[in-house]
Amino acid sequence: KFIQIPYSLFMSVSDTNSPASAVSSPPVAAWTQLDASHAKITLSGNVNTYSLGGVWTQMQEAQNAWLAKISVNDLKSATLTFDASLVTYMDGAAIAFLIDTQEVQEKAGAQFDLQGLQPRYQPLVKELQPIGKLFPVPAVKPKQSLIISTGMAAQNLLDDAKGLITFLGHLSADLVWSVRHIRQVRWGDFVNAAVEAGIAALPIVGLVSFLIGVILSFQAAIGMKQFGAVSFVGPLAALGIVREMGPLITAILLAGRSSAAFAAEIGTMTVNSEVDALVTGGLSPIRFLVVPRVLAGILVAPILTLYADIVSIIASMFTMLIYGIPFVNFYNGMLSAVDVEDIISGLVKATMFGVVVSAMGCLRGMQTGTGAAAVGISATRAVVSSIVMIVIVDGIFAVISYKTGF
């Protein structure tokens, strides 16, 4: 059999324990201003999180208004008495209210007098003393001189260069190991990285390459038209695309996509201590994480570069139709200007760019620090470092090409 309980009795019982009933009860804190320089806050009853709702703000506003009326010279003698003799229960919110009130007084340079606090609450209050450790003063960083700042920047640059050289040494050794132990390479990660960096990058590489081909041809035709040499725009644009623009476009796009992705992925593993777990388990993080991604960069960079070359040259061919240059003339001029050696030079340069971009992304990922922003910082550093290294490698190839004609 079921026992029926009147709904009104159920509501009366439940309301006594609800937060709403605690708020509707008489205030647990009362403000009394004794005179111009003396005030008093009296606590009574059950002081908890619910009963302090709204009262805390009222007491703080009254305290601030009272302190604002006191002159600067009289603040040292102004005293706020905090009377807790009528309290039956206090929780952490009540202690926080006490500490906050005391902190406002001490910050203004006034006096605070605690009275009537039961002995069982004294240890908790003592643990929160002194208040300075709860509200520390922000430390002002001393300004560093130009010499110190320059020295620190140089030291950071040297440390970064040292880490880069060490990483390249380990990577070179592990790449040789991967050639000698092909079956032990993580080809699954290699395929995933190649698909992400290669096939997924085809749309953006094609779009940018097409626009570069159009813009390069238009800009060159404007200058050549003044000399009546518009017919030379096609061969010059094709030669520039094959030797320089195609590899450079591909490398920069890979730096923005793949290098940042590698840094974020490995950086997340570093933050989650997964890289440390590999080291603890006796596995090389470079062989396990870096080698498959670098091999993927070596594979997809020349393929994407060749794709970018074709798209840019086709865009240039359509652009030159505006200036009355038919496809046949463009094609014949391109064959006379571009050799197989030029294509191979661009593909070799693209391969080096692929190594640089993938390696820098993995390096910055393994250098990820701790904190919520560490992965984002690593991704940013990967992109910046990759672009800087692309410029350096491109400059080295330019010198080699000038010396050897390759």
HUMO-V162782 format. One record per backbone hydrogen bond with DSSP energy under -0.5 kcal/mol. CO is the residue of the C=O (numbers start at 1). NH is the residue of the N-H. If there is no record, write none. Layout:
co = {CO,CO}
nh = {NH,NH}
//
This chain:
co = {2,6,7,8,9,10,11,12,13,14,14,15,18,19,20,21,28,30,32,32,35,37,38,38,39,40,41,41,42,43,45,45,45,46,47,48,50,51,52,54,55,56,57,58,59,60,61,62,63,64,65,66,67,71,72,74,74,75,78,79,79,80,81,81,82,82,83,84,86,89,91,92,93,94,95,96,97,98,99,100,101,102,103,104,105,105,111,112,113,113,115,118,118,119,119,121,122,123,124,125,126,130,131,131,139,145,146,147,148,149,150,151,152,153,154,155,156,157,158,159,160,161,162,163,164,165,166,167,168,169,170,171,172,173,174,175,176,177,181,182,185,186,187,188,189,190,191,192,193,194,194,195,198,198,199,201,202,203,204,205,206,207,208,209,210,211,212,213,214,215,216,217,218,219,220,221,222,223,224,224,225,229,230,231,232,233,234,235,236,237,238,239,240,240,241,244,245,246,247,248,249,250,251,252,253,254,254,255,257,258,259,260,261,262,263,264,265,266,267,268,269,269,270,273,274,275,276,277,278,279,283,284,285,285,286,286,289,290,291,292,293,294,295,296,297,298,299,300,301,302,303,304,305,306,307,308,309,310,311,312,313,314,315,316,317,318,319,320,320,321,324,326,327,328,329,330,331,332,333,334,337,339,340,341,342,343,344,345,346,347,348,349,350,351,352,353,354,355,356,357,358,359,360,361,362,363,365,371,373,374,375,376,377,378,379,380,381,382,383,384,385,386,387,388,389,390,391,392,393,394,395,396,397,398,399,400,401}
nh = {4,10,11,12,13,14,15,16,17,17,18,18,22,23,24,25,44,42,34,40,38,79,34,35,81,32,43,83,30,86,47,88,89,48,91,52,53,28,56,58,59,60,61,62,63,64,65,66,67,68,69,70,70,75,75,77,78,78,111,39,81,113,41,83,84,115,43,87,45,47,95,96,97,98,99,100,101,102,103,104,105,106,107,108,109,110,80,114,82,115,84,121,122,122,123,125,126,127,128,128,129,133,134,135,141,149,150,151,152,153,154,155,156,157,158,159,160,161,162,163,164,165,166,167,168,169,170,171,172,173,174,175,176,177,178,179,180,181,184,185,187,190,191,192,193,194,195,196,197,198,199,200,201,202,202,205,206,207,208,209,210,211,212,213,214,215,216,217,218,219,220,221,222,223,224,225,226,226,227,229,228,232,233,235,236,237,238,239,240,241,242,243,244,245,246,248,249,250,251,252,253,254,255,256,257,258,259,260,261,262,263,264,265,266,267,268,269,270,271,272,274,275,273,277,278,279,280,281,283,282,285,288,289,290,290,291,293,294,295,296,297,298,299,300,301,302,303,304,305,306,307,308,309,310,311,312,313,314,315,316,317,318,319,320,321,322,322,323,325,324,326,330,331,332,333,334,335,336,337,338,339,343,344,345,346,347,348,349,350,351,352,353,354,355,356,357,358,359,360,361,362,363,364,365,366,367,368,374,377,378,379,380,381,382,383,384,385,386,387,388,389,390,391,392,393,394,395,396,397,398,399,400,401,402,403,404,405}
//
